[in-house]
Amino acid sequence: MSRSVWKGPFFDFYLLKKAEEVRESGKNKVIQTWSRRSTIIPQFVGLTFGVYNGQKFVPVLVTEE
């Protein structure tokens, strides 16, 4: 089932905070997260996330495509 349009996209705010910290530092650091339910927002483009799949963190590079 999809999310209602009027609610807007869901993402954990701690991911946005971590993304801003990585952008300010200028380092290409992998952001580890257990939140697989979060929607990718434009502020995440160009960052690398380590998404936990139950056994290990899988690196995911976010691009516009």
CYANA upper distance limits for C-alpha pairs under 8 A (distance plus 0.5 A):
  3 ARG  CA      7 LYS  CA      7.90
  3 ARG  CA      8 GLY  CA      8.40
  3 ARG  CA      9 PRO  CA      8.20
  4 SER  CA      8 GLY  CA      7.63
  5 VAL  CA      9 PRO  CA      8.36
  9 PRO  CA     39 THR  CA      6.64
 10 PHE  CA     37 ARG  CA      8.29
 10 PHE  CA     38 SER  CA      6.15
 10 PHE  CA     39 THR  CA      6.19
 11 PHE  CA     15 LEU  CA      8.01
 11 PHE  CA     37 ARG  CA      7.92
 11 PHE  CA     38 SER  CA      4.66
 11 PHE  CA     39 THR  CA      5.86
 11 PHE  CA     40 ILE  CA      7.97
 12 ASP  CA     16 LEU  CA      7.67
 12 ASP  CA     35 SER  CA      7.93
 12 ASP  CA     38 SER  CA      6.75
 13 PHE  CA     17 LYS  CA      6.87
 14 TYR  CA     18 LYS  CA      6.65
 15 LEU  CA     19 ALA  CA      6.53
 15 LEU  CA     33 THR  CA      8.26
 16 LEU  CA     20 GLU  CA      6.70
 16 LEU  CA     43 GLN  CA      8.12
 16 LEU  CA     44 PHE  CA      8.33
 17 LYS  CA     21 GLU  CA      6.85
 18 LYS  CA     22 VAL  CA      6.79
 18 LYS  CA     31 ILE  CA      7.67
 19 ALA  CA     23 ARG  CA      6.73
 19 ALA  CA     31 ILE  CA      8.06
 19 ALA  CA     43 GLN  CA      8.03
 19 ALA  CA     44 PHE  CA      7.17
 19 ALA  CA     47 LEU  CA      8.05
 20 GLU  CA     24 GLU  CA      6.65
 21 GLU  CA     25 SER  CA      6.71
 22 VAL  CA     26 GLY  CA      6.80
 22 VAL  CA     27 LYS  CA      6.79
 22 VAL  CA     28 ASN  CA      7.67
 22 VAL  CA     29 LYS  CA      7.12
 23 ARG  CA     27 LYS  CA      7.72
 28 ASN  CA     47 LEU  CA      7.81
 28 ASN  CA     48 THR  CA      8.07
 29 LYS  CA     48 THR  CA      7.64
 30 VAL  CA     47 LEU  CA      8.09
 30 VAL  CA     48 THR  CA      5.66
 30 VAL  CA     49 PHE  CA      5.82
 30 VAL  CA     50 GLY  CA      6.55
 30 VAL  CA     59 PRO  CA      8.03
 31 ILE  CA     48 THR  CA      6.91
 31 ILE  CA     49 PHE  CA      5.15
 31 ILE  CA     50 GLY  CA      6.21
 32 GLN  CA     49 PHE  CA      6.29
 32 GLN  CA     50 GLY  CA      4.90
 32 GLN  CA     51 VAL  CA      6.68
 32 GLN  CA     52 TYR  CA      8.08
 32 GLN  CA     57 PHE  CA      7.72
 33 THR  CA     49 PHE  CA      7.55
 33 THR  CA     50 GLY  CA      6.57
 33 THR  CA     51 VAL  CA      5.84
 33 THR  CA     52 TYR  CA      6.90
 34 TRP  CA     51 VAL  CA      6.54
 34 TRP  CA     52 TYR  CA      5.73
 35 SER  CA     51 VAL  CA      7.93
 35 SER  CA     52 TYR  CA      8.46
 36 ARG  CA     51 VAL  CA      7.32
 36 ARG  CA     52 TYR  CA      8.22
 40 ILE  CA     44 PHE  CA      6.90
 41 ILE  CA     45 VAL  CA      8.03
 44 PHE  CA     62 VAL  CA      7.13
 45 VAL  CA     62 VAL  CA      5.56
 45 VAL  CA     63 THR  CA      5.77
 45 VAL  CA     64 GLU  CA      6.95
 46 GLY  CA     61 LEU  CA      7.30
 46 GLY  CA     62 VAL  CA      5.93
 46 GLY  CA     63 THR  CA      6.21
 47 LEU  CA     61 LEU  CA      6.48
 47 LEU  CA     62 VAL  CA      6.22
 48 THR  CA     59 PRO  CA      7.00
 48 THR  CA     60 VAL  CA      6.00
 48 THR  CA     61 LEU  CA      4.85
 48 THR  CA     62 VAL  CA      6.70
 49 PHE  CA     58 VAL  CA      8.44
 49 PHE  CA     59 PRO  CA      6.13
 49 PHE  CA     60 VAL  CA      5.67
 49 PHE  CA     61 LEU  CA      6.94
 49 PHE  CA     62 VAL  CA      8.23
 50 GLY  CA     57 PHE  CA      5.49
 50 GLY  CA     58 VAL  CA      5.65
 50 GLY  CA     59 PRO  CA      4.88
 50 GLY  CA     60 VAL  CA      6.65
 51 VAL  CA     57 PHE  CA      5.58
 51 VAL  CA     58 VAL  CA      5.68
 51 VAL  CA     59 PRO  CA      6.90
 51 VAL  CA     60 VAL  CA      7.57
 52 TYR  CA     56 LYS  CA      6.11
 52 TYR  CA     57 PHE  CA      4.80
 52 TYR  CA     58 VAL  CA      6.74
 53 ASN  CA     57 PHE  CA      6.89
 53 ASN  CA     58 VAL  CA      7.54
